Amino acid sequence: MEHIAALLLVIGCSNTMADCRELQVPVSVFETADQCVAERPFAMGDVQGQAEHIVAKCLTVDPALEDDYDQVVWKVGPDGSLDASLEISNIVVASNTARPEKDYLSQQ
């Protein structure tokens, strides 16, 4: 059985970046992250014309959890930035954005 190391997510958006949707590409899972990164420009070329703006990102897959992932959560910002993560039952396990620190020890 092959293990998946990366998932290629390709999103197409309107000119205003307000209306976005996932675009299907011929190959979206890869055995290595490097293979995903190498394929990304070709995949974006394959869907050229399906949307005014196209953004893509390779998401790292933890091989120990690959069968447990049940959601790909994503959001495209007005500047075209793609924030995406793989989740298991609403628990974030891989994300490409930093989370703000919380100060649980603050005194009042």
CORTA-V271981 format. One record per residue. N is the residue number from 1. RES is the residue in one small letter. OMEGA is omega in radians with two decimals (none if undefined). BURIAL is + if it has 16 or more other C-alpha atoms within 10 Angstrom, else -. D_FIRST is the distance of its C-alpha to the first C-alpha in Angstrom with 1 decimal. Layout:
# CORTA-V271981
<<N:RES:OMEGA:BURIAL:D_FIRST> <N:RES:OMEGA:BURIAL:D_FIRST>>
This chain:
# CORTA-V271981
<<1:m:3.11:-:0.0> <2:e:3.05:-:3.8> <3:h:3.11:-:6.5> <4:i:3.13:+:9.7> <5:a:-3.10:+:12.8> <6:a:3.09:+:15.4> <7:l:3.11:+:16.7> <8:l:3.12:+:19.6> <9:l:3.14:+:22.4> <10:v:-3.08:+:25.3> <11:i:3.05:+:28.5> <12:g:-3.07:+:31.6> <13:c:3.05:+:35.0> <14:s:-3.14:-:38.6> <15:n:-3.11:-:41.3> <16:t:-3.10:-:42.2> <17:m:-3.11:+:38.6> <18:a:-3.12:-:39.5> <19:d:-3.09:-:37.4> <20:c:3.10:+:33.7> <21:r:3.08:-:30.6> <22:e:3.09:-:26.9> <23:l:3.14:+:26.5> <24:q:3.09:-:23.6> <25:v:-3.09:+:22.3> <26:p:3.13:-:20.3> <27:v:-3.12:-:17.3> <28:s:3.10:+:17.0> <29:v:-3.03:+:13.6> <30:f:3.12:+:13.0> <31:e:3.09:-:11.0> <32:t:3.09:-:14.5> <33:a:3.13:+:17.7> <34:d:3.09:-:19.7> <35:q:3.13:-:17.9> <36:c:-3.14:+:18.7> <37:v:3.13:+:22.2> <38:a:-3.10:-:22.7> <39:e:-3.04:+:21.8> <40:r:-3.13:+:23.9> <41:p:3.12:-:27.2> <42:f:3.11:-:26.0> <43:a:3.11:+:24.5> <44:m:3.08:+:27.9> <45:g:3.13:-:29.7> <46:d:-3.09:-:27.8> <47:v:3.11:+:29.2> <48:q:3.14:-:32.6> <49:g:3.11:-:35.3> <50:q:3.12:-:33.4> <51:a:-3.13:+:35.0> <52:e:3.10:-:37.8> <53:h:3.13:+:35.7> <54:i:3.08:+:32.0> <55:v:-3.12:+:30.2> <56:a:-3.13:+:26.6> <57:k:3.02:+:24.7> <58:c:3.11:+:21.3> <59:l:3.14:+:20.2> <60:t:3.13:+:18.3> <61:v:3.05:+:15.3> <62:d:-3.09:+:15.2> <63:p:3.13:-:11.6> <64:a:-3.08:-:13.1> <65:l:-2.98:-:14.3> <66:e:3.13:-:12.0> <67:d:-3.08:-:11.9> <68:d:-3.13:-:15.7> <69:y:3.11:+:17.0> <70:d:-3.14:-:19.3> <71:q:2.89:-:21.7> <72:v:-3.11:-:22.4> <73:v:-3.09:-:26.0> <74:w:3.08:+:28.1> <75:k:3.08:-:31.7> <76:v:3.13:+:33.5> <77:g:3.14:-:36.8> <78:p:3.13:-:40.0> <79:d:3.14:-:39.5> <80:g:3.11:-:36.1> <81:s:-3.12:-:34.1> <82:l:3.06:+:30.7> <83:d:-3.08:-:29.9> <84:a:3.10:+:26.4> <85:s:3.00:+:24.1> <86:l:-3.10:+:21.0> <87:e:3.03:+:22.1> <88:i:3.10:+:21.3> <89:s:3.08:-:24.1> <90:n:3.05:-:26.7> <91:i:3.14:-:25.8> <92:v:3.13:-:25.3> <93:v:3.10:-:22.5> <94:a:-3.12:-:22.5> <95:s:3.13:+:25.5> <96:n:3.11:-:27.2> <97:t:3.10:-:30.7> <98:a:3.10:-:32.7> <99:r:3.12:-:34.1> <100:p:3.10:-:37.8> <101:e:3.10:-:38.9> <102:k:3.14:-:40.7> <103:d:-3.12:-:43.7> <104:y:-3.07:-:43.7> <105:l:-3.10:-:46.4> <106:s:3.11:-:49.1> <107:q:-3.12:-:52.5> <108:q:none:-:54.7>>
